[in-house]
Amino acid sequence: MPGTPATAALSAAGIAFTEHTYDHDPANRNFGEEAAEALGLDPEEVFKTLLTDVDGQLTVAIVPVTGKLDLGALAKAAGGKRATMADPAIAQRKTGYVLGGISPIGQKSPHPTVVDETVELFDKVYVSGGRRGFDIGLAPDDLIAVTSAIVAAIAKD
């Protein structure tokens, strides 16, 4: 499989990662859950990348696929007052990725990033590799470092 901006960014940073491909069902809109099931992974180790708007600034939120994003907690963690989900077209344009394949790594331009604190519970976590049907596995500390993420409690059940 040809590389993506995410794999290029990880390689350039000297960060070890694993590549995991699966057949994406175009009818499935639960991208993270689909990845966990198709790859036989614990869904709590698979994280989804969500683009939000915190007080007018595009902000990346990374949360487990088993939970939902707490917009109030995200706003607070990012030092803002209000967070909303970003317009999908803007998310795609600003990241360079398609919905369901947005990686938190290797985006067109860097955005403030907040990852849920549960990321630290695992030796390895999985995020989109930059296209539908492609995830990458890496150490949580490496995910935090490569995205310059803040770690905070931003997920809810």
ZIQUI-V515620 format. One record per pair of residues at least 12 apart in sequence whose ideal C-beta (glycine too) atoms are under 10 Angstrom apart, sorted by sequence separation. I is the first residue (numbers start at 1). J is the second residue. D is the distance in whole Angstrom. If there is no record, write none. Layout:
i=I j=J d=D
i=I j=J d=D
This chain:
i=7 j=19 d=7
i=22 j=34 d=8
i=34 j=46 d=10
i=35 j=47 d=10
i=49 j=61 d=8
i=50 j=62 d=8
i=61 j=73 d=10
i=71 j=83 d=4
i=95 j=107 d=4
i=96 j=108 d=4
i=115 j=127 d=9
i=125 j=137 d=7
i=126 j=138 d=8
i=22 j=35 d=7
i=25 j=38 d=9
i=33 j=46 d=8
i=35 j=48 d=9
i=48 j=61 d=9
i=49 j=62 d=6
i=50 j=63 d=7
i=61 j=74 d=5
i=70 j=83 d=9
i=71 j=84 d=7
i=94 j=107 d=7
i=95 j=108 d=6
i=96 j=109 d=9
i=124 j=137 d=5
i=125 j=138 d=7
i=22 j=36 d=10
i=24 j=38 d=8
i=32 j=46 d=5
i=47 j=61 d=10
i=48 j=62 d=7
i=49 j=63 d=9
i=60 j=74 d=10
i=69 j=83 d=8
i=71 j=85 d=8
i=88 j=102 d=10
i=94 j=108 d=6
i=95 j=109 d=8
i=123 j=137 d=10
i=124 j=138 d=7
i=125 j=139 d=8
i=4 j=19 d=10
i=20 j=35 d=8
i=22 j=37 d=9
i=23 j=38 d=7
i=31 j=46 d=10
i=32 j=47 d=7
i=33 j=48 d=9
i=47 j=62 d=5
i=48 j=63 d=6
i=59 j=74 d=7
i=93 j=108 d=8
i=94 j=109 d=7
i=122 j=137 d=10
i=124 j=139 d=6
i=125 j=140 d=5
i=3 j=19 d=9
i=22 j=38 d=4
i=32 j=48 d=4
i=47 j=63 d=6
i=48 j=64 d=8
i=59 j=75 d=9
i=61 j=77 d=9
i=69 j=85 d=8
i=91 j=107 d=10
i=92 j=108 d=10
i=95 j=111 d=8
i=123 j=139 d=7
i=124 j=140 d=8
i=127 j=143 d=7
i=21 j=38 d=9
i=22 j=39 d=6
i=31 j=48 d=7
i=32 j=49 d=9
i=47 j=64 d=6
i=48 j=65 d=5
i=52 j=69 d=7
i=54 j=71 d=9
i=61 j=78 d=9
i=94 j=111 d=7
i=122 j=139 d=9
i=123 j=140 d=8
i=125 j=142 d=9
i=126 j=143 d=10
i=1 j=19 d=7
i=20 j=38 d=9
i=21 j=39 d=9
i=22 j=40 d=10
i=30 j=48 d=9
i=31 j=49 d=10
i=32 j=50 d=10
i=46 j=64 d=7
i=47 j=65 d=7
i=48 j=66 d=10
i=50 j=68 d=10
i=53 j=71 d=10
i=59 j=77 d=9
i=60 j=78 d=10
i=122 j=140 d=6
i=124 j=142 d=10
i=125 j=143 d=6
i=20 j=39 d=5
i=45 j=64 d=8
i=46 j=65 d=5
i=47 j=66 d=10
i=48 j=67 d=9
i=50 j=69 d=5
i=52 j=71 d=7
i=59 j=78 d=5
i=121 j=140 d=8
i=124 j=143 d=10
i=1 j=21 d=6
i=20 j=40 d=10
i=44 j=64 d=5
i=45 j=65 d=9
i=46 j=66 d=8
i=47 j=67 d=10
i=48 j=68 d=10
i=54 j=74 d=7
i=55 j=75 d=7
i=59 j=79 d=10
i=119 j=139 d=10
i=120 j=140 d=6
i=127 j=147 d=9
i=20 j=41 d=8
i=43 j=64 d=7
i=44 j=65 d=8
i=45 j=66 d=10
i=48 j=69 d=9
i=50 j=71 d=10
i=54 j=75 d=5
i=57 j=78 d=8
i=59 j=80 d=8
i=119 j=140 d=5
i=120 j=141 d=8
i=42 j=64 d=10
i=43 j=65 d=5
i=44 j=66 d=5
i=52 j=74 d=6
i=53 j=75 d=10
i=54 j=76 d=10
i=57 j=79 d=10
i=61 j=83 d=8
i=105 j=127 d=7
i=118 j=140 d=9
i=119 j=141 d=9
i=43 j=66 d=5
i=44 j=67 d=9
i=52 j=75 d=9
i=54 j=77 d=9
i=55 j=78 d=8
i=57 j=80 d=7
i=104 j=127 d=6
i=105 j=128 d=9
i=106 j=129 d=9
i=107 j=130 d=9
i=41 j=65 d=10
i=42 j=66 d=9
i=43 j=67 d=10
i=50 j=74 d=9
i=54 j=78 d=5
i=55 j=79 d=9
i=56 j=80 d=9
i=59 j=83 d=7
i=61 j=85 d=9
i=103 j=127 d=6
i=104 j=128 d=8
i=105 j=129 d=8
i=106 j=130 d=6
i=119 j=143 d=7
i=120 j=144 d=9
i=54 j=79 d=8
i=55 j=80 d=4
i=61 j=86 d=10
i=86 j=111 d=10
i=102 j=127 d=9
i=103 j=128 d=4
i=105 j=130 d=8
i=115 j=140 d=8
i=119 j=144 d=7
i=20 j=46 d=10
i=52 j=78 d=8
i=54 j=80 d=4
i=55 j=81 d=6
i=56 j=82 d=9
i=57 j=83 d=10
i=60 j=86 d=9
i=102 j=128 d=6
i=103 j=129 d=6
i=104 j=130 d=10
i=53 j=80 d=9
i=54 j=81 d=8
i=55 j=82 d=6
i=59 j=86 d=8
i=101 j=128 d=6
i=103 j=130 d=4
i=36 j=64 d=10
i=37 j=65 d=10
i=52 j=80 d=10
i=54 j=82 d=7
i=55 j=83 d=8
i=58 j=86 d=6
i=100 j=128 d=8
i=101 j=129 d=8
i=102 j=130 d=8
i=103 j=131 d=8
i=115 j=143 d=7
i=36 j=65 d=6
i=53 j=82 d=9
i=54 j=83 d=5
i=55 j=84 d=10
i=58 j=87 d=10
i=101 j=130 d=6
i=102 j=131 d=10
i=115 j=144 d=6
i=35 j=65 d=8
i=36 j=66 d=8
i=53 j=83 d=7
i=54 j=84 d=8
i=98 j=128 d=10
i=101 j=131 d=4
i=102 j=132 d=10
i=113 j=143 d=9
i=119 j=149 d=8
i=32 j=63 d=9
i=34 j=65 d=9
i=52 j=83 d=5
i=53 j=84 d=5
i=60 j=91 d=9
i=83 j=114 d=10
i=97 j=128 d=8
i=100 j=131 d=9
i=101 j=132 d=4
i=103 j=134 d=9
i=105 j=136 d=8
i=113 j=144 d=9
i=120 j=151 d=7
i=32 j=64 d=8
i=33 j=65 d=5
i=52 j=84 d=7
i=53 j=85 d=7
i=54 j=86 d=10
i=58 j=90 d=7
i=80 j=112 d=9
i=97 j=129 d=10
i=98 j=130 d=9
i=100 j=132 d=5
i=101 j=133 d=8
i=103 j=135 d=9
i=115 j=147 d=7
i=119 j=151 d=7
i=32 j=65 d=3
i=33 j=66 d=8
i=52 j=85 d=6
i=53 j=86 d=5
i=58 j=91 d=8
i=79 j=112 d=9
i=97 j=130 d=6
i=98 j=131 d=7
i=99 j=132 d=9
i=100 j=133 d=9
i=101 j=134 d=7
i=103 j=136 d=8
i=105 j=138 d=9
i=113 j=146 d=10
i=114 j=147 d=9
i=116 j=149 d=10
i=118 j=151 d=10
i=31 j=65 d=8
i=32 j=66 d=9
i=51 j=85 d=7
i=52 j=86 d=6
i=53 j=87 d=8
i=60 j=94 d=10
i=78 j=112 d=6
i=96 j=130 d=8
i=97 j=131 d=7
i=98 j=132 d=7
i=101 j=135 d=10
i=113 j=147 d=4
i=115 j=149 d=4
i=117 j=151 d=5
i=30 j=65 d=8
i=50 j=85 d=7
i=51 j=86 d=4
i=60 j=95 d=8
i=77 j=112 d=10
i=78 j=113 d=9
i=95 j=130 d=9
i=97 j=132 d=10
i=112 j=147 d=10
i=113 j=148 d=6
i=114 j=149 d=6
i=115 j=150 d=7
i=116 j=151 d=8
i=117 j=152 d=6
i=118 j=153 d=8
i=50 j=86 d=8
i=51 j=87 d=9
i=58 j=94 d=6
i=78 j=114 d=6
i=111 j=147 d=9
i=112 j=148 d=8
i=113 j=149 d=4
i=114 j=150 d=5
i=115 j=151 d=6
i=116 j=152 d=7
i=117 j=153 d=5
i=118 j=154 d=10
i=119 j=155 d=10
i=51 j=88 d=8
i=53 j=90 d=8
i=58 j=95 d=9
i=77 j=114 d=5
i=105 j=142 d=10
i=110 j=147 d=8
i=111 j=148 d=10
i=112 j=149 d=9
i=113 j=150 d=7
i=114 j=151 d=8
i=115 j=152 d=8
i=116 j=153 d=7
i=117 j=154 d=8
i=118 j=155 d=7
i=53 j=91 d=10
i=76 j=114 d=10
i=77 j=115 d=10
i=105 j=143 d=8
i=110 j=148 d=7
i=112 j=150 d=8
i=113 j=151 d=10
i=114 j=152 d=6
i=116 j=154 d=5
i=117 j=155 d=8
i=51 j=90 d=8
i=52 j=91 d=9
i=75 j=114 d=10
i=77 j=116 d=10
i=104 j=143 d=7
i=114 j=153 d=10
i=115 j=154 d=8
i=116 j=155 d=4
i=51 j=91 d=4
i=74 j=114 d=6
i=77 j=117 d=10
i=106 j=146 d=9
i=107 j=147 d=9
i=114 j=154 d=6
i=115 j=155 d=10
i=116 j=156 d=10
i=50 j=91 d=8
i=51 j=92 d=9
i=73 j=114 d=9
i=105 j=146 d=6
i=106 j=147 d=10
i=49 j=91 d=9
i=60 j=102 d=9
i=62 j=104 d=5
i=74 j=116 d=9
i=104 j=146 d=8
i=105 j=147 d=6
i=51 j=94 d=7
i=60 j=103 d=10
i=61 j=104 d=9
i=73 j=116 d=9
i=104 j=147 d=5
i=51 j=95 d=7
i=60 j=104 d=5
i=103 j=147 d=10
i=60 j=105 d=10
i=69 j=114 d=10
i=104 j=149 d=8
i=49 j=95 d=8
i=51 j=97 d=10
i=70 j=116 d=9
i=60 j=107 d=8
i=69 j=116 d=8
i=49 j=97 d=8
i=51 j=99 d=9
i=58 j=107 d=10
i=67 j=116 d=7
i=60 j=110 d=9
i=49 j=100 d=10
i=51 j=102 d=7
i=58 j=109 d=9
i=60 j=111 d=5
i=61 j=112 d=10
i=62 j=113 d=7
i=63 j=114 d=9
i=64 j=115 d=10
i=67 j=118 d=8
i=48 j=100 d=9
i=49 j=101 d=9
i=50 j=102 d=8
i=59 j=111 d=6
i=60 j=112 d=7
i=61 j=113 d=8
i=62 j=114 d=7
i=63 j=115 d=8
i=64 j=116 d=6
i=66 j=118 d=9
i=49 j=102 d=5
i=51 j=104 d=10
i=58 j=111 d=5
i=59 j=112 d=5
i=60 j=113 d=4
i=61 j=114 d=6
i=62 j=115 d=4
i=63 j=116 d=5
i=48 j=102 d=9
i=49 j=103 d=6
i=50 j=104 d=9
i=57 j=111 d=8
i=58 j=112 d=8
i=59 j=113 d=7
i=60 j=114 d=7
i=61 j=115 d=8
i=62 j=116 d=7
i=64 j=118 d=6
i=49 j=104 d=5
i=57 j=112 d=7
i=59 j=114 d=7
i=60 j=115 d=9
i=61 j=116 d=8
i=63 j=118 d=8
i=64 j=119 d=8
i=48 j=104 d=9
i=49 j=105 d=9
i=51 j=107 d=9
i=63 j=119 d=9
i=47 j=104 d=8
i=54 j=111 d=10
i=62 j=119 d=7
i=64 j=121 d=10
i=49 j=107 d=9
i=54 j=112 d=7
i=64 j=122 d=10
i=52 j=111 d=9
i=51 j=111 d=8
i=52 j=112 d=10
i=54 j=114 d=9
i=64 j=125 d=9
i=65 j=126 d=9
i=52 j=114 d=9
i=62 j=125 d=9
i=49 j=113 d=9
i=35 j=100 d=10
i=62 j=127 d=7
i=34 j=100 d=9
i=49 j=115 d=10
i=62 j=128 d=10
i=31 j=99 d=8
i=32 j=100 d=9
i=47 j=115 d=7
i=31 j=100 d=4
i=47 j=116 d=7
i=29 j=99 d=9
i=30 j=100 d=9
i=31 j=101 d=8
i=29 j=100 d=7
i=31 j=102 d=9
i=47 j=118 d=9
i=79 j=150 d=9
i=83 j=154 d=9
i=28 j=100 d=9
i=47 j=119 d=7
i=78 j=150 d=7
i=45 j=118 d=9
i=77 j=150 d=6
i=26 j=100 d=9
i=44 j=118 d=7
i=45 j=119 d=9
i=77 j=151 d=9
i=78 j=152 d=9
i=47 j=122 d=10
i=77 j=152 d=4
i=24 j=100 d=8
i=45 j=121 d=9
i=46 j=122 d=10
i=74 j=150 d=10
i=76 j=152 d=8
i=77 j=153 d=8
i=78 j=154 d=9
i=24 j=101 d=9
i=44 j=121 d=8
i=45 j=122 d=5
i=76 j=153 d=10
i=77 j=154 d=6
i=44 j=122 d=8
i=45 j=123 d=9
i=47 j=125 d=6
i=49 j=127 d=6
i=74 j=152 d=8
i=76 j=154 d=9
i=45 j=124 d=7
i=46 j=125 d=7
i=47 j=126 d=7
i=48 j=127 d=8
i=49 j=128 d=6
i=73 j=152 d=7
i=74 j=153 d=10
i=75 j=154 d=9
i=42 j=122 d=8
i=45 j=125 d=5
i=46 j=126 d=5
i=47 j=127 d=5
i=48 j=128 d=8
i=73 j=153 d=6
i=74 j=154 d=5
i=44 j=125 d=9
i=45 j=126 d=6
i=46 j=127 d=8
i=47 j=128 d=9
i=62 j=143 d=8
i=73 j=154 d=5
i=74 j=155 d=9
i=46 j=128 d=10
i=62 j=144 d=9
i=70 j=152 d=10
i=72 j=154 d=9
i=73 j=155 d=8
i=41 j=124 d=9
i=43 j=126 d=10
i=70 j=153 d=8
i=71 j=154 d=9
i=73 j=156 d=8
i=41 j=125 d=10
i=42 j=126 d=9
i=70 j=154 d=6
i=72 j=156 d=10
i=41 j=126 d=6
i=62 j=147 d=8
i=69 j=154 d=6
i=70 j=155 d=6
i=71 j=156 d=10
i=68 j=154 d=10
i=69 j=155 d=7
i=70 j=156 d=4
i=39 j=126 d=7
i=60 j=147 d=7
i=62 j=149 d=7
i=67 j=154 d=9
i=68 j=155 d=7
i=69 j=156 d=8
i=70 j=157 d=10
i=17 j=105 d=9
i=47 j=135 d=10
i=61 j=149 d=10
i=67 j=155 d=4
i=68 j=156 d=5
i=46 j=135 d=7
i=60 j=149 d=8
i=62 j=151 d=10
i=66 j=155 d=8
i=67 j=156 d=6
i=68 j=157 d=7
i=5 j=95 d=9
i=6 j=96 d=10
i=15 j=105 d=9
i=36 j=126 d=8
i=65 j=155 d=10
i=67 j=157 d=6
i=5 j=96 d=6
i=6 j=97 d=8
i=35 j=126 d=7
i=46 j=137 d=9
i=59 j=150 d=10
i=61 j=152 d=10
i=63 j=154 d=6
i=64 j=155 d=6
i=66 j=157 d=8
i=4 j=96 d=10
i=5 j=97 d=8
i=13 j=105 d=9
i=35 j=127 d=9
i=45 j=137 d=8
i=62 j=154 d=8
i=63 j=155 d=4
i=4 j=97 d=8
i=10 j=103 d=10
i=13 j=106 d=10
i=35 j=128 d=8
i=47 j=140 d=9
i=61 j=154 d=6
i=62 j=155 d=9
i=63 j=156 d=9
i=64 j=157 d=10
i=9 j=103 d=9
i=12 j=106 d=9
i=32 j=126 d=9
i=35 j=129 d=10
i=41 j=135 d=8
i=61 j=155 d=9
i=6 j=101 d=10
i=10 j=105 d=6
i=32 j=127 d=9
i=38 j=133 d=8
i=45 j=140 d=10
i=6 j=102 d=10
i=7 j=103 d=9
i=9 j=105 d=5
i=10 j=106 d=8
i=32 j=128 d=8
i=39 j=135 d=7
i=41 j=137 d=8
i=47 j=143 d=8
i=4 j=101 d=9
i=6 j=103 d=4
i=8 j=105 d=9
i=9 j=106 d=4
i=31 j=128 d=7
i=35 j=132 d=9
i=38 j=135 d=9
i=5 j=103 d=7
i=6 j=104 d=8
i=7 j=105 d=8
i=8 j=106 d=6
i=9 j=107 d=9
i=34 j=132 d=9
i=35 j=133 d=8
i=39 j=137 d=9
i=49 j=147 d=10
i=4 j=103 d=7
i=6 j=105 d=4
i=7 j=106 d=8
i=34 j=133 d=9
i=35 j=134 d=9
i=36 j=135 d=9
i=5 j=105 d=8
i=6 j=106 d=4
i=35 j=135 d=5
i=4 j=105 d=9
i=5 j=106 d=3
i=6 j=107 d=9
i=31 j=132 d=7
i=4 j=106 d=7
i=5 j=107 d=7
i=31 j=133 d=9
i=52 j=154 d=10
i=3 j=106 d=10
i=5 j=108 d=8
i=32 j=135 d=9
i=28 j=132 d=9
i=31 j=135 d=10
i=50 j=154 d=10
i=18 j=124 d=8
i=20 j=126 d=7
i=26 j=132 d=8
i=17 j=124 d=9
i=24 j=131 d=9
i=25 j=132 d=9
i=26 j=133 d=10
i=48 j=155 d=10
i=18 j=126 d=9
i=21 j=129 d=8
i=24 j=132 d=4
i=25 j=133 d=9
i=47 j=155 d=9
i=17 j=126 d=10
i=20 j=129 d=8
i=23 j=132 d=10
i=24 j=133 d=4
i=17 j=127 d=10
i=19 j=129 d=6
i=21 j=131 d=9
i=22 j=132 d=9
i=23 j=133 d=6
i=24 j=134 d=8
i=18 j=129 d=10
i=22 j=133 d=5
i=17 j=129 d=8
i=21 j=133 d=6
i=22 j=134 d=8
i=20 j=133 d=9
i=21 j=134 d=5
i=22 j=135 d=8
i=20 j=134 d=7
i=21 j=135 d=8
i=19 j=134 d=7
i=20 j=135 d=5
i=19 j=135 d=8
i=20 j=136 d=7
i=18 j=135 d=9
i=19 j=136 d=6
i=20 j=137 d=6
i=18 j=136 d=7
i=19 j=137 d=8
i=10 j=129 d=9
i=17 j=136 d=5
i=18 j=137 d=4
i=17 j=137 d=6
i=18 j=138 d=8
i=6 j=127 d=8
i=9 j=130 d=9
i=15 j=136 d=10
i=16 j=137 d=9
i=17 j=138 d=4
i=6 j=128 d=7
i=7 j=129 d=6
i=8 j=130 d=9
i=16 j=138 d=7
i=17 j=139 d=9
i=6 j=129 d=5
i=7 j=130 d=7
i=15 j=138 d=6
i=16 j=139 d=7
i=4 j=128 d=9
i=5 j=129 d=10
i=6 j=130 d=4
i=15 j=139 d=8
i=4 j=129 d=6
i=5 j=130 d=6
i=6 j=131 d=9
i=17 j=142 d=8
i=3 j=129 d=9
i=4 j=130 d=3
i=10 j=136 d=7
i=15 j=141 d=10
i=16 j=142 d=7
i=17 j=143 d=9
i=3 j=130 d=9
i=4 j=131 d=6
i=7 j=134 d=9
i=15 j=142 d=5
i=1 j=129 d=9
i=6 j=134 d=9
i=10 j=138 d=7
i=14 j=142 d=10
i=15 j=143 d=9
i=2 j=131 d=10
i=6 j=135 d=10
i=7 j=136 d=7
i=13 j=142 d=8
i=17 j=146 d=9
i=1 j=131 d=9
i=4 j=134 d=7
i=6 j=136 d=6
i=15 j=145 d=8
i=15 j=146 d=6
i=1 j=133 d=9
i=4 j=136 d=9
i=6 j=138 d=10
i=10 j=142 d=8
i=13 j=145 d=8
i=1 j=134 d=7
i=10 j=143 d=10
i=13 j=146 d=6
i=12 j=146 d=10
i=10 j=146 d=7
i=9 j=146 d=7
i=9 j=147 d=9
i=6 j=146 d=9
